[in-house]
């Protein structure tokens, strides 16, 4: 995918260094990625997630905050407010360069920054946080041993992640302005929260605070086994795939017809999400994931293929029963379906000379809730067998594979 080094003016006129990652065709949306505290735009999580999003048609600007990475300025003179202002400057630059950002993605303290900046960007559609604290003041724990010295002497050198940084009193005073989570409740943007239950830098309780403070639409995704920096490639790839699928609801692809990966109505396209088992499944309106369980070498990022097969049958069965019940005005309060797939020895062929044959069996338990007599229940069970997917699975199916170049 093409990428371009860019520079633009930050909050105080200093030049900020950025990398604009572009999809191979016209982008359907733009995003800004805000990196973690004292990190840079080139941290693995930022670059991997940005590149992965371009494969889903989203252009991403990742940049270094003032005084970090390749950007100009003195870190000691910055604070959380200046990070927020740098984000607004990045948005203005991206609007001039390409289009207004529809997504803000923030990692760690960058997540806290995008939650504040979002309310000042009226064209923004959605916000994503990854391992983020609910308030900026949480970052104080990283230099808590030096806080008193900073307040007394106005400035102190502290060690953060193996590197030394000068922290000034004004930095701590500025953090105090952002101790509340009230701004999250007035976000008025779709929100997606990622967090790992084993994050030892920002505990998952912070994600709970964000989610509780936010109003709908909001979603939470647990990053099982991921560390705070998302150092494993598969975790970054997973985050990018989920962001793309989730964002499609709030940022529709207006250029779908022009995109190489476009899907015609009635078709399903499957692409690799990683080089193991994870796959992105795309229809003309939706994107979702399939994977295999970890016990067979997968990442367990989504249902496996047979679970999707059972889901198709279960969903179709439930829809068919509900449609019939509504049409006949049957007092059906709820329908719940549980499905299992097994393979059994084919009874009529236990002693076949050709060897052992197996029969695929799908068990479908249907719970019908409501004031229904036995005749009505029996009728609804008959209707379940008229589900179109049920009929398709019971028919003889011919699968024709066409080799494409």
NUKOL-547648 format. One record per residue (C-alpha): residue in three letters; x, y, z. Coordinates in pm, whole numbers, padded with zeros to 5 digits, always signed. Layout:
% NUKOL-547648
alaXYZ;...
***
This chain:
% NUKOL-547648
unk+00000+00000+00000;unk+00134+00352-00077;unk+00243+00577+00206;unk+00366+00933+00222;unk+00579+01122+00471;unk+00408+01449+00564;unk+00471+01749+00789;unk+00228+02004+00928;unk+00216+02270+01197;unk+00130+02160+01548;unk-00044+02349+01826;unk+00237+02604+01875;unk+00364+02630+01520;unk+00630+02361+01553;unk+00646+02118+01259;unk+00504+01774+01329;unk+00616+01465+01139;unk+00356+01225+01012;unk+00306+00921+00793;unk-00002+00902+00572;unk-00092+00543+00493;unk-00314+00514+00185;unk-00524+00232+00041;unk-00456+00119-00315;unk-00778+00281-00437;unk-00991+00580-00338;unk-01025+00575+00043;unk-01372+00531+00186;unk-01273+00721+00498;unk-00980+00877+00682;unk-00856+00810+01033;unk-00601+00963+01269;unk-00395+00739+01498;unk-00275+00893+01827;unk+00017+00704+01981;unk+00078+00617+02346;unk+00254+00835+02608;unk+00621+00910+02515;unk+00591+00672+02217;unk+00603+00769+01849;unk+00409+00719+01528;unk+00644+00432+01439;unk+00560+00210+01734;unk+00467-00136+01603;unk+00099-00116+01703;unk+00051+00217+01523;unk+00220+00111+01200;unk+00062-00235+01188;unk-00291-00115+01260;unk-00257+00171+01011;unk-00132-00057+00733;unk-00401-00314+00804;unk-00675-00050+00789;unk-00562+00058+00444;unk-00646-00292+00322;unk-01003-00212+00426;unk-01010+00115+00231;unk-00931+00348+00522;unk-00649+00605+00493;unk-00466+00664+00821;unk-00252+00956+00938;unk-00019+00866+01224;unk+00203+01141+01357;unk+00445+01228+01636;unk+00318+01463+01904;unk+00526+01777+01968;unk+00867+01694+02113;unk+00849+01323+02029;unk+00979+01107+01745;unk+01067+01317+01440;unk+00851+01614+01537;unk+01001+01946+01643;unk+00961+02104+01985;unk+01059+02031+02345;unk+00869+01755+02521;unk+00916+01932+02855;unk+00702+02221+02731;unk+00414+01997+02623;unk+00122+01857+02820;unk-00201+01670+02768;unk-00377+01983+02640;unk-00108+02031+02376;unk-00159+01670+02264;unk-00528+01741+02215;unk-00443+02057+02020;unk-00196+01861+01805;unk-00478+01619+01722;unk-00696+01909+01611;unk-00409+02039+01396;unk-00371+01694+01242;unk-00742+01690+01163;unk-00720+02031+00992;unk-00420+01913+00789;unk-00594+01592+00684;unk-00905+01784+00579;unk-00693+01998+00348;unk-00480+01709+00226;unk-00749+01448+00167;unk-01075+01469+00362;unk-01197+01527+00716;unk-01123+01233+00946;unk-01419+01011+01018;unk-01231+00808+01280;unk-01003+00892+01571;unk-00800+00600+01707;unk-00605+00644+02028;unk-00364+00406+02199;unk-00309+00439+02577;unk-00284+00811+02665;unk-00353+00879+02297;unk-00690+00716+02364;unk-00763+00961+02642;unk-00665+01243+02404;unk-00900+01134+02125;unk-01186+01115+02375;unk-01132+01483+02452;unk-01059+01598+02096;unk-01360+01418+01945;unk-01617+01665+02077;unk-01435+01947+01895;unk-01458+01775+01555;unk-01820+01796+01436;unk-01765+01587+01119;unk-01613+01299+01314;unk-01822+00980+01313;unk-01652+00741+01551;unk-01383+00703+01818;unk-01169+00401+01905;unk-00960+00358+02220;unk-00699+00086+02272;unk-00572+00021+02624;unk-00669+00374+02721;unk-00723+00530+03063;unk-01059+00693+03130;unk-00889+01018+03230;unk-00551+01169+03148;unk-00462+01202+03515;unk-00412+00824+03529;unk-00071+00870+03363;unk+00065+01019+03686;unk+00125+00671+03823;unk+00415+00634+03580;unk+00614+00898+03769;unk+00440+00896+04107;unk+00772+00863+04293;unk+00890+01189+04137;unk+00565+01386+04158;unk+00647+01567+04481;unk+00992+01666+04354;unk+00839+01797+04031;unk+00592+02011+04224;unk+00862+02145+04455;unk+01131+02215+04193;unk+00905+02289+03893;unk+01091+02031+03682;unk+01239+01685+03725;unk+01402+01425+03503;unk+01214+01095+03521;unk+01273+00756+03366;unk+00983+00635+03151;unk+01017+00303+02975;unk+01394+00312+02993;unk+01426+00668+02859;unk+01467+00995+03043;unk+01219+01280+03006;unk+01187+01618+03173;unk+00847+01659+03337;unk+00746+02009+03449;unk+00500+02120+03714;unk+00272+02258+03443;unk+00236+01904+03303;unk+00094+01774+03632;unk-00128+02080+03676;unk-00264+02031+03327;unk-00342+01663+03394;unk-00556+01771+03690;unk-00787+01949+03447;unk-00876+01612+03295;unk-00953+01405+03606;unk-01324+01377+03523;unk-01496+01146+03272;unk-01788+01384+03211;unk-01670+01461+02857;unk-01713+01094+02763;unk-02084+01112+02839;unk-02127+01402+02597;unk-01916+01249+02319;unk-02206+01204+02074;unk-01990+00976+01859;unk-01992+00600+01817;unk-01735+00448+02054;unk-01535+00125+02036;unk-01323+00030+02338;unk-01042-00228+02315;unk-00864-00346+02629;unk-00670-00647+02747;unk-00762-00811+03078;unk-00388-00868+03142;unk-00279-00510+03064;unk-00029-00424+03341;unk+00013-00058+03241;unk-00350+00054+03220;unk-00577-00186+03413;unk-00898-00303+03249;unk-01097-00117+03515;unk-01016+00197+03314;unk-01198+00048+03015;unk-01497-00016+03239;unk-01494+00350+03345;unk-01489+00462+02981;unk-01767+00225+02882;unk-01985+00317+03179;unk-01945+00690+03119;unk-02021+00665+02746;unk-02364+00661+02589;unk-02473+00436+02306;unk-02371+00346+02044;unk-02077+00187+02221;unk-01897-00146+02198;unk-01629-00327+02397;unk-01381-00586+02268;unk-01155-00781+02502;unk-00800-00833+02370;unk-00732-01167+02536;unk-00361-01242+02588;unk-00251-00906+02439;unk+00000-00686+02618;unk-00037-00309+02654;unk+00173-00227+02346;unk+00006-00492+02126;unk+00352-00625+02049;unk+00220-00938+01876;unk+00135-00890+01509;unk-00184-01096+01535;unk-00326-00863+01801;unk-00272-00554+01584;unk-00420-00730+01280;unk-00722-00831+01484;unk-00779-00478+01612;unk-00763-00341+01257;unk-01008-00600+01121;unk-01259-00531+01400;unk-01227-00153+01359;unk-01298-00183+00988;unk-01600-00409+01037;unk-01738-00194+01320;unk-01674+00136+01141;unk-01862+00021+00830;unk-02185+00081+01023;unk-02100+00444+01095;unk-01874+00522+00798;unk-02043+00365+00492;unk-01827+00294+00193;unk-01945+00545-00067;unk-01680+00422-00312;unk-01756+00052-00282;unk-01823+00014-00653;unk-01481+00155-00738;unk-01289-00058-00493;unk-01111-00369-00607;unk-01251-00561-00312;unk-01612-00462-00383;unk-01874-00734-00351;unk-02188-00759-00561;unk-02526-00818-00393;unk-02573-01189-00329;unk-02199-01259-00329;unk-01961-01326-00040;unk-01589-01251-00059;unk-01331-01411+00171;unk-00981-01261+00212;unk-00691-01344+00440;unk-00681-01144+00764;unk-00354-01313+00861;unk-00130-01588+00731;unk-00286-01852+00955;unk-00661-01911+00975;unk-00819-01569+01030;unk-01029-01455+00735;unk-01225-01140+00657;unk-01568-01219+00516;unk-01735-00942+00322;unk-02081-00900+00169;unk-02209-00592-00008;unk-02308-00442+00329;unk-02114-00617+00607;unk-01765-00727+00708;unk-01693-00990+00973;unk-01426-01242+01080;unk-01382-01617+01075;unk-01103-01805+01252;unk-01015-02136+01413;unk-00979-02206+01787;unk-00638-02164+01949;unk-00618-02539+02014;unk-00573-02602+01641;unk-00341-02308+01580;unk-00589-02029+01517;unk-00632-01701+01698;unk-00998-01757+01796;unk-01082-01408+01664;unk-01417-01511+01524;unk-01646-01812+01480;unk-01503-02107+01288;unk-01658-02207+00951;unk-01886-02471+01101;unk-02010-02226+01362;unk-02103-01992+01078;unk-02284-02282+00911;unk-02481-02351+01229;unk-02545-01978+01269;unk-02695-01960+00920;unk-02930-02248+00990;unk-03022-02121+01337;unk-03088-01765+01221;unk-03296-01878+00925;unk-03496-02119+01142;unk-03571-01850+01400;unk-03670-01597+01133;unk-03899-01847+00961;unk-04077-01943+01284;unk-04118-01580+01386;unk-04251-01476+01045;unk-04512-01755+01053;unk-04610-01681+01415;unk-04656-01311+01342;unk-04858-01383+01028;unk-05089-01627+01211;unk-05101-01406+01523;unk-04967-01689+01739;unk-04873-01565+02091;unk-04509-01671+02057;unk-04312-01471+02315;unk-03966-01595+02223;unk-03782-01857+02023;unk-03436-01983+02116;unk-03237-02230+01910;unk-02926-02428+02005;unk-02737-02619+01737;unk-02458-02880+01734;unk-02267-03044+01450;unk-02129-03398+01475;unk-02023-03679+01247;unk-02165-04026+01305;unk-02113-04364+01147;unk-02367-04410+00869;unk-02583-04695+01000;unk-02667-04846+00663;unk-02301-04870+00577;unk-02137-05005+00892;unk-02008-05313+00708;unk-01958-05158+00363;unk-01672-05309+00165;unk-01570-04957+00059;unk-01479-04879+00420;unk-01615-04655+00691;unk-01858-04380+00587;unk-01956-04088+00806;unk-02280-03893+00815;unk-02288-03521+00904;unk-02555-03459+01170;unk-02686-03122+01286;unk-02893-03132+01603;unk-03129-02838+01644;unk-03297-02779+01982;unk-03587-02535+01948;unk-03732-02371+02259;unk-04071-02206+02199;unk-04182-01971+02475;unk-04545-01865+02509;unk-04896-01982+02588;unk-04901-02242+02312;unk-05098-02568+02299;unk-04938-02885+02167;unk-05095-02858+01822;unk-04951-02508+01774;unk-04609-02619+01897;unk-04617-02912+01655;unk-04709-02679+01370;unk-04425-02441+01452;unk-04182-02735+01454;unk-04307-02827+01107;unk-04253-02469+00992;unk-03895-02484+01122;unk-03820-02752+00864;unk-03939-02516+00589;unk-03657-02274+00660;unk-03479-02205+00327;unk-03133-02283+00468;unk-03267-02609+00612;unk-03397-02708+00269;unk-03069-02611+00104;unk-02868-02827+00345;unk-03097-03124+00294;unk-03082-03096-00084;unk-02804-03244-00289;unk-02561-02953-00328;unk-02325-02911-00621;unk-02025-02685-00549;unk-01843-02559-00858;unk-01499-02406-00815;unk-01371-02159-01074;unk-01000-02076-01089;unk-00945-01699-01116;unk-00622-01530-01222;
***
